[in-house]
Amino acid sequence: MRKFLRGFKFAFKGILYCIKNERNMRIHTVAMVYVLIFARFFQFTRTEYAILIITIAMVLAAEAFNTSLERIANKFGMEYNKLIEAAKDTAAGAVLILAIGAVGVAIALFSDAKGYINIYNYFMGNPIMLAILAISIIIALIYIIFLPTICRRFRKTKKDGD
């Protein structure tokens, strides 16, 4: 059982590594959060929610695979190599293909004007929630842009305090 749980620990460690070190992973996670929040204003079926969740999972997994491949390629390919460049570009292309597909899924699922009317009515009727949304956007931008810097400073402060 311990081995099984350790596997989850390593998996979460890998996810956190991607989030801390890859801006695109942070962009994807922010997009995921907002998509899931705003999805509740649309009348999705369980199947549509399943499509949405699978799409999100595929984009995040592709970004993690891309990060993994880039790290391995950088480790073993210190000098320029056309094949390593092609592998890295192809992996990045796979993420792009999935991201474009995710936009297509979003267009299909979020095309109902009633959902946008629901969003408008909700936020106009709840100014506190509108303020929270605005603050969350600022926090999301800080997370996307400055998370690696914040983590480095936190580690440095933690080491200095030991």
C-alpha positions as CSV (number, residue, x, y, z in Angstrom):
1,M,0.0,0.0,0.0
2,R,2.9,2.4,0.8
3,K,4.4,1.8,-2.7
4,F,1.0,2.6,-4.2
5,L,0.7,5.9,-2.2
6,R,4.3,6.8,-3.0
7,G,3.3,6.6,-6.7
8,F,0.7,9.3,-6.1
9,K,3.3,11.4,-4.3
10,F,5.7,11.2,-7.2
11,A,2.9,12.0,-9.7
12,F,1.8,15.1,-7.7
13,K,5.5,16.1,-7.5
14,G,5.7,16.0,-11.3
15,I,2.5,18.0,-11.7
16,L,3.9,20.7,-9.3
17,Y,7.2,20.7,-11.2
18,C,5.3,21.4,-14.4
19,I,3.3,24.2,-12.7
20,K,6.4,25.8,-11.1
21,N,8.6,25.5,-14.2
22,E,6.3,25.9,-17.2
23,R,4.4,29.1,-17.9
24,N,2.2,27.3,-20.4
25,M,1.1,24.8,-17.7
26,R,0.2,27.7,-15.5
27,I,-1.8,29.3,-18.4
28,H,-3.6,26.0,-18.9
29,T,-4.4,25.6,-15.2
30,V,-5.8,29.1,-15.1
31,A,-7.9,28.5,-18.2
32,M,-9.1,25.3,-16.6
33,V,-10.2,27.0,-13.4
34,Y,-12.1,29.7,-15.3
35,V,-13.7,27.3,-17.8
36,L,-15.0,25.1,-14.9
37,I,-16.3,28.1,-13.0
38,F,-18.1,29.6,-16.0
39,A,-19.4,26.2,-17.2
40,R,-21.9,26.2,-14.3
41,F,-23.8,29.0,-16.0
42,F,-24.4,26.8,-19.1
43,Q,-26.9,24.0,-19.1
44,F,-24.4,21.2,-20.0
45,T,-25.4,17.6,-20.0
46,R,-23.3,15.0,-18.2
47,T,-21.8,14.0,-21.6
48,E,-20.8,17.6,-22.4
49,Y,-19.2,17.9,-18.9
50,A,-17.3,14.7,-19.6
51,I,-16.1,16.0,-23.0
52,L,-15.0,19.3,-21.2
53,I,-13.1,17.4,-18.5
54,I,-11.5,15.0,-20.9
55,T,-10.4,17.8,-23.1
56,I,-8.9,19.7,-20.1
57,A,-7.1,16.6,-18.9
58,M,-5.7,15.9,-22.4
59,V,-4.2,19.4,-22.7
60,L,-2.7,19.3,-19.2
61,A,-1.3,15.8,-19.9
62,A,0.2,16.8,-23.2
63,E,1.9,19.8,-21.5
64,A,3.3,17.5,-18.9
65,F,4.6,15.0,-21.6
66,N,6.1,18.0,-23.5
67,T,7.9,19.2,-20.4
68,S,9.2,15.7,-19.7
69,L,10.5,15.2,-23.2
70,E,12.2,18.7,-23.2
71,R,14.0,17.9,-19.9
72,I,15.2,14.6,-21.1
73,A,16.3,16.1,-24.5
74,N,18.1,18.9,-22.7
75,K,19.9,16.5,-20.4
76,F,21.2,14.2,-23.1
77,G,21.5,16.6,-25.9
78,M,23.9,19.3,-24.7
79,E,25.0,20.2,-28.2
80,Y,22.7,21.2,-31.0
81,N,21.1,18.2,-32.7
82,K,18.5,18.3,-35.5
83,L,16.7,15.2,-34.2
84,I,16.4,16.6,-30.6
85,E,15.2,19.8,-32.0
86,A,12.6,18.0,-34.1
87,A,11.5,15.9,-31.1
88,K,11.0,19.0,-29.0
89,D,9.2,20.9,-31.7
90,T,7.0,17.9,-32.4
91,A,6.0,17.6,-28.7
92,A,5.3,21.3,-28.6
93,G,3.2,20.9,-31.8
94,A,1.2,18.1,-30.1
95,V,0.3,20.4,-27.3
96,L,-0.7,23.1,-29.8
97,I,-2.9,20.6,-31.7
98,L,-4.7,19.7,-28.5
99,A,-5.0,23.3,-27.4
100,I,-6.6,24.2,-30.7
101,G,-8.9,21.2,-30.4
102,A,-9.8,22.5,-26.9
103,V,-10.7,25.9,-28.3
104,G,-13.0,24.0,-30.8
105,V,-14.6,22.1,-27.9
106,A,-15.1,25.4,-26.0
107,I,-16.7,27.1,-29.0
108,A,-19.1,24.2,-29.4
109,L,-20.0,24.0,-25.8
110,F,-20.0,27.7,-24.9
111,S,-22.0,28.9,-27.9
112,D,-25.3,29.3,-26.1
113,A,-26.1,33.0,-25.6
114,K,-28.2,32.1,-22.5
115,G,-25.1,31.1,-20.6
116,Y,-23.5,34.5,-21.2
117,I,-26.8,36.2,-20.1
118,N,-26.7,34.1,-17.0
119,I,-23.1,35.2,-16.3
120,Y,-23.9,38.9,-16.9
121,N,-27.0,38.7,-14.6
122,Y,-25.1,36.9,-11.9
123,F,-22.3,39.3,-11.7
124,M,-24.4,42.4,-12.1
125,G,-26.6,41.1,-9.3
126,N,-23.6,40.3,-7.1
127,P,-21.1,43.1,-7.1
128,I,-19.1,41.4,-4.5
129,M,-18.6,38.4,-6.7
130,L,-17.7,40.7,-9.6
131,A,-15.0,42.2,-7.4
132,I,-13.8,38.8,-6.4
133,L,-13.6,37.8,-10.1
134,A,-11.6,41.0,-10.8
135,I,-9.2,40.1,-7.9
136,S,-9.0,36.5,-9.1
137,I,-7.8,37.7,-12.5
138,I,-5.1,39.8,-10.9
139,I,-4.0,36.8,-8.8
140,A,-4.1,34.5,-11.9
141,L,-1.8,36.9,-13.8
142,I,0.6,37.0,-10.8
143,Y,0.5,33.2,-10.7
144,I,1.2,32.9,-14.4
145,I,4.0,35.5,-14.6
146,F,5.7,35.4,-11.2
147,L,5.2,32.0,-9.6
148,P,8.8,30.8,-10.4
149,T,10.2,34.0,-8.8
150,I,8.0,33.6,-5.8
151,C,9.0,30.0,-5.3
152,R,12.7,30.8,-5.6
153,R,12.4,33.6,-3.0
154,F,10.4,31.4,-0.7
155,R,13.0,28.6,-0.9
156,K,15.8,31.2,-0.3
157,T,13.9,32.6,2.7
158,K,13.2,29.1,4.0
159,K,16.9,28.1,3.7
160,D,18.0,31.4,5.3
161,G,15.6,30.8,8.2
162,D,16.8,27.2,8.9
